[in-house]
């Protein structure tokens, strides 16, 4: 999702061009009783709702009345003559469709009691299970809809679909329990997944969702102009602020809707022949999709340069760095978009001097962030992080445009013989496979794997430092293609590595650590098996080695998920969907 975090309610008003301040009448907004009240959350929520209602040009709708405090905020800020329509489920209407993540299941007398006790009359109360509720046909052209009913992924998705056509162009969709900084709460994760599912289905990836920092509100403005077909090459005016360096325009004009007309450079650290081959193959795959993409390697034999070394060479104008940059500048002369892969050795000052639209993409093992991504990310026009666990770090660093983008599986590496029938019916010759390095000593992962190997001595452990040593990409793919189970253990937080997508892409059942974050990427126990402790990994491995039909069923679901969402074509479409609104046609910085 294209999430933009603003710091203050004034910034929020400026962002959307809202002229009127909201009025906060409640006196207990700063009371902190539980951890969900931290950081002034209640006040920030109130600021968002009251401000949007004060600027509404028509009626508003709320899904999920509860006691009616949100309803009160909305109704007391509406202009005279406008009404707040609100719906809540009754206990007798609860069923299998109504969701499990419900804050309260209230009686009819309790529903809306807060606003009734205060004599607010411009409110119309409805009762219903929003998953099955039929919106009255007369309710149209809402200026704002506030979605705060059940927070299950399915319910948030269905509620969003229910109201979208009833919001007028330029109106607002507001999801509650939407907070990119609080993903440790399971209901927030579920709610944001539901919103993201809706956004994907309605092809709204390019539209920003604005979050006032420390509020739990995600605000999307319904576009006022239709999307223009790529062949039309018309100007599209988008109400979105781009706030990174050199892009301070309040509005961004995207003149070239056909992204195939642009020239792209993938710039990467050329420290090994494998890395060169991988990046060139990715560029080749994207060219076959009709895009003009060139892979450009910056030579750095053995490893990319950590930032202190890069910074020193830049400040001293070291000949070895300057010569590399000179060659790169020549190659970028006809390029519109630069995509810098992690470790690509681009100094922030050099990035700011380029005329291209500059994108940063980094896997971000957190152990390397201090001298890899943190010093440079804010100098780019958009940043992508492959490690979903590190997304909050970018926001803390002041990176205004950032999104999660997983490492892709290259279609050219896929085995076309792997299909539903082969996953369900063909035998595999290796019970367990894990391929990773053992030489850098970044964590106790090697010790954990040695413990597992004692219990499962037939497991195949390969990579630099292991007794059987390094494996080439073709050898790696062969192992995955013939593995029943693939372990995926990380040095610390994650998940992020090539195993995450490649294991299921080759039909293996993945058993992976970092269970909580894993559940934001795959469906746990349906597409992947997650664990938090080594004993859980041991138990899961034993179980699925002994229950082949269940292993195959989950492996098949994981394969389907990767093929539909995580191969290079989907990766590229997702990347372009995020950056397209911020490309300024006909202008170079």
Secondary structure, 3 states (H helix, E strand, C coil): CCEEEECCHHHHHHHHCCCCCCCCCCCCCCCCCCHHHHHHHHHHHHHHHHHHHHCCCCCEEEECCCCCHHHHHHHCCCCCCCCEEEEECCHHHCCCCCCCCCCCCCCCCCCCHHHHHCCCCCEEEEECCCCCCCCCCCCCCEEEEEECCCCCHHHHHHHHHHHHCCEEEEEEEEEECCCCCCCCCHHHHHHHHHHHHHHHHCCCCCCCEEEECCCCEEEEECCCCCCCCHHHCCCEEECCCCCCCCCCCCCEEECCCCHHHCEEEEEEEECCHHHHHHHHHHHHHHHHCCCEEEEEEEECCCCCCCHHHHHHHHHCCCHHHHHHHHHHHHHCCCCCEEEEECCCCCCHHHHHCCCCEEEEEECCCHHHHHHHCCCCHHHCCEEEECCHHHHHHHHHCCCCCEEECCCCECHHHCCCCCCHHHHHHCCCCEEEEEECCCCCCCCCHHHHHHHHHHHCCCCEEECCCCCCCCCCHHHHHHHHHCEEEEEECCCCCCCCCCHHHHHHHCCCEEEECCHHHHCCCCCECCCEEECCCHHHHHHHHHHHHHCHHHHHHHHHHHHHHHHHHCEHHHHHHHHHHHHHHHCCCCCCC
